[in-house]
Every structure is written in structure tokens, then in C-alpha cells.
Amino acid sequence: MKDLNIRKALLKDQEYLLVLEQKVVEAERPYNSTIKPEGAVYYDLNSLLTDDISLVVVAEVNYHIIGTGYAQIRESKKSLKHSKHAYLGFMYIEPEYRGLGINKLIMDELMDWSKEQGVYDFYLDVYDGNDAAIRAYEKVGFSKSLVEMKINLGV
Ligand SMILES: CC(C)(COP(=O)(O)OP(=O)(O)OC[C@H]1O[C@@H](n2cnc3c(N)ncnc32)[C@H](O)[C@@H]1OP(=O)(O)O)[C@@H](O)C(=O)NCCC(=O)NCCS
């Protein structure tokens, strides 16, 4: 797409990324009735933007951010063959730019960076029912794995 640019996010982007974070919260609200009605925070953006084990990437059109994603290198479970993996999150594309494959461009950038860190295993969480997101990740090569189950016994 003309004028599309994928780049590393900088600390100066933090204020607008906080706005987009809330759009992810709203996008996921239909899949989880226990998300706080107000003040739900998903990410530690300051750490993601500044530490060495994370990379936040944005997609811009005409210098305006229309998409996001991050990779964070994490310790893996001791039982696994790999000692570290990259966790991917904050996957968001503005509605008018969806279905154009921009998510894949962001994920490719995050996965290339992770491989440069010597990390070749990737994980993410997605709600069952978020079909567009599941499809986007399958197109990048991800397949379904662990299923989280839950119950609320409170009043
Ligand atoms: C998940 C998301 C980042 C995918 O980004 P994307 O760049 O649109 O991904 P793709 O272009 O690969 O499209 C993936 C699928 O979305 C669906 N899709 C296509 N056009 C669409 C549109 N206009 N609106 C919504 N979904 C659309 C299609 O099923 C498409 O698969 P297909 O190409 O095989 O038809 C984006 O849908 C989004 O921001 N969703 C809201 C936030 C969210 O749920 N994030 C995921 C948290 S885990």
C-alpha cells in the first residue's frame, strides 16, 4: 500500500499508543465479560518501549499510526526444549485498514527481530471467537495450542 511504513515505536508514540491500547480492550470486550468496565490496562508500555527484551512496532499511513504490535522475550517453562520464547501482543489495525495483510507485515518485523535475538519460538493469546484475529495469525503460520478454561463462582 502506498505511503504505508512499518517502524519501531518510540517513547514519543506512547501517548497515542495508550489510545490504541483502549481500542484493543474494546475490541476484546465482547469475548470477556470480566474486563473492567473502565480503566482496564493491558500493557506496561513504558517497559515495552524502553527495555532491551521488547520491541513495539507500528504501521503508519501518511505518518499517522494505524497499526501496532509488540514482541517480548520471555523465559519459557522448564519442561520445554526452548529456554526462551517471544510473546506477541498489542495486535491492532484500525478498522478501515483491516483485511489488507498489514498485521502480517507487523508480525514479520517482530519475528525477524526475535530471530536476531536467537529466539525462534512464538506465542500469543487470542479469544476463542475472535475469528478475524485467529485467521490473521494462521496466515502467519500460527496454529492453535493451549485452551484456557475458566469459571466464576462468585456472586
Ligand atoms: C486482528 C487484526 C490485528 C488483524 O489485522 P489485519 O491486518 O486485518 O489482518 P489480515 O489482513 O490478515 O486479515 C485477517 C482476517 O480478518 C478478516 N477481515 C478481512 N477484512 C476485514 C475487515 N474489513 N474487518 C474485519 N475483519 C476483516 C478476514 O477473515 C481476514 O482473513 P482473510 O484475509 O483470509 O480473508 C485486526 O482484525 C484487529 O485489529 N482486530 C481488533 C483488535 C484485536 O482483536 N486484536 C487481536 C487481539 S489477540
PDBQT file of the ligand as one rigid body, heavy atoms in Angstrom, charges set to zero:
ROOT
HETATM    1  C1  LIG A 201      -6.627  -8.986  14.428  1.00  0.00    +0.000 C 
HETATM    2  C2  LIG A 201      -6.237  -7.866  13.494  1.00  0.00    +0.000 C 
HETATM    3  C3  LIG A 201      -4.992  -7.169  14.061  1.00  0.00    +0.000 C 
HETATM    4  C4  LIG A 201      -5.853  -8.476  12.127  1.00  0.00    +0.000 C 
HETATM    5  O1  LIG A 201      -5.272  -7.466  11.310  1.00  0.00    +0.000 OA
HETATM    6  P1  LIG A 201      -5.437  -7.428   9.713  1.00  0.00    +0.000 P 
HETATM    7  O2  LIG A 201      -4.310  -6.612   9.178  1.00  0.00    +0.000 OA
HETATM    8  O3  LIG A 201      -6.807  -7.006   9.344  1.00  0.00    +0.000 OA
HETATM    9  O4  LIG A 201      -5.235  -8.978   9.312  1.00  0.00    +0.000 OA
HETATM   10  P2  LIG A 201      -5.471  -9.609   7.863  1.00  0.00    +0.000 P 
HETATM   11  O5  LIG A 201      -5.431  -8.563   6.802  1.00  0.00    +0.000 OA
HETATM   12  O6  LIG A 201      -4.519 -10.753   7.769  1.00  0.00    +0.000 OA
HETATM   13  O7  LIG A 201      -6.972 -10.172   7.908  1.00  0.00    +0.000 OA
HETATM   14  C5  LIG A 201      -7.271 -11.265   8.746  1.00  0.00    +0.000 C 
HETATM   15  C6  LIG A 201      -8.732 -11.647   8.571  1.00  0.00    +0.000 C 
HETATM   16  O8  LIG A 201      -9.581 -10.590   9.007  1.00  0.00    +0.000 OA
HETATM   17  C7  LIG A 201     -10.857 -10.701   8.300  1.00  0.00    +0.000 C 
HETATM   18  N1  LIG A 201     -11.148  -9.427   7.655  1.00  0.00    +0.000 N 
HETATM   19  C8  LIG A 201     -10.972  -9.075   6.372  1.00  0.00    +0.000 A 
HETATM   20  N2  LIG A 201     -11.410  -7.816   6.158  1.00  0.00    +0.000 NA
HETATM   21  C9  LIG A 201     -11.842  -7.369   7.349  1.00  0.00    +0.000 A 
HETATM   22  C10 LIG A 201     -12.403  -6.146   7.784  1.00  0.00    +0.000 A 
HETATM   23  N3  LIG A 201     -12.587  -5.133   6.943  1.00  0.00    +0.000 N 
HETATM   24  N4  LIG A 201     -12.737  -6.003   9.106  1.00  0.00    +0.000 NA
HETATM   25  C11 LIG A 201     -12.524  -7.004   9.965  1.00  0.00    +0.000 A 
HETATM   26  N5  LIG A 201     -12.003  -8.215   9.598  1.00  0.00    +0.000 NA
HETATM   27  C12 LIG A 201     -11.670  -8.383   8.309  1.00  0.00    +0.000 A 
HETATM   28  C13 LIG A 201     -10.701 -11.814   7.298  1.00  0.00    +0.000 C 
HETATM   29  O9  LIG A 201     -11.191 -13.009   7.875  1.00  0.00    +0.000 OA
HETATM   30  C14 LIG A 201      -9.191 -11.882   7.140  1.00  0.00    +0.000 C 
HETATM   31  O10 LIG A 201      -8.750 -13.142   6.690  1.00  0.00    +0.000 OA
HETATM   32  P3  LIG A 201      -8.631 -13.371   5.088  1.00  0.00    +0.000 P 
HETATM   33  O11 LIG A 201      -7.582 -12.422   4.596  1.00  0.00    +0.000 OA
HETATM   34  O12 LIG A 201      -8.247 -14.789   4.972  1.00  0.00    +0.000 OA
HETATM   35  O13 LIG A 201      -9.969 -13.032   4.497  1.00  0.00    +0.000 OA
HETATM   36  C15 LIG A 201      -7.396  -6.864  13.289  1.00  0.00    +0.000 C 
HETATM   37  O14 LIG A 201      -8.539  -7.583  12.860  1.00  0.00    +0.000 OA
HETATM   38  C16 LIG A 201      -7.755  -6.082  14.551  1.00  0.00    +0.000 C 
HETATM   39  O15 LIG A 201      -7.146  -5.062  14.844  1.00  0.00    +0.000 OA
HETATM   40  N6  LIG A 201      -8.757  -6.548  15.324  1.00  0.00    +0.000 N 
HETATM   41  C17 LIG A 201      -9.201  -5.822  16.534  1.00  0.00    +0.000 C 
HETATM   42  C18 LIG A 201      -8.201  -5.966  17.655  1.00  0.00    +0.000 C 
HETATM   43  C19 LIG A 201      -7.973  -7.411  18.010  1.00  0.00    +0.000 C 
HETATM   44  O16 LIG A 201      -8.892  -8.194  18.121  1.00  0.00    +0.000 OA
HETATM   45  N7  LIG A 201      -6.690  -7.765  18.169  1.00  0.00    +0.000 N 
HETATM   46  C20 LIG A 201      -6.313  -9.126  18.431  1.00  0.00    +0.000 C 
HETATM   47  C21 LIG A 201      -6.025  -9.352  19.849  1.00  0.00    +0.000 C 
HETATM   48  S1  LIG A 201      -5.483 -11.035  20.116  1.00  0.00    +0.000 SA
ENDROOT
TORSDOF 0
